[in-house]
Amino acid sequence: GRVRVLFPERDEWTVAEGWGNHHMGTTRMASDPKKGVADADCRVHGMSNLYIAGSSLYPTGGTVNPTLTLVALALRLTDHLKSRFEEGAFA
């Protein structure tokens, strides 16, 4: 993951019609804390009670709109947090 300009010839890239960005990968999900910020449960490595729900968790960007995958990830996180709450993890 590196930030780069895809269309350097565009002076005003933010106003181009039919073109957009999905900012992803800034708080990557990875099992190894050296390779990512959060684990597979969206929990920030080294923190017991801090979670991230957003497309910044994606280790890479795909070729399609990421919204439905993000919704699925948020629902999965909701289920995980609910089960932890029921276990008394937040007491």
FENUR-V502955 format. One line per field, one symbol per residue. phi: phi as a letter, one per 40 degrees, with the letter a starting at -180 (. if undefined). psi: psi as a letter, one per 30 degrees, with the letter a starting at -180 (. if undefined). Layout:
phi=???
psi=???
This chain:
phi=.bcaccbccccbccbccgbabbcbgcbdcaccdcbacbcccgccdgbcabbbbacccccaccbbdccccccccccccdcccccccccgcbc
psi=jkklkeiffjeiffgkkgklljjlgfikkkfkffflelafggkkkfkfhklkjlfffkflkaglkgeeeeeeeeeeeeeeeeeeeffgfg.
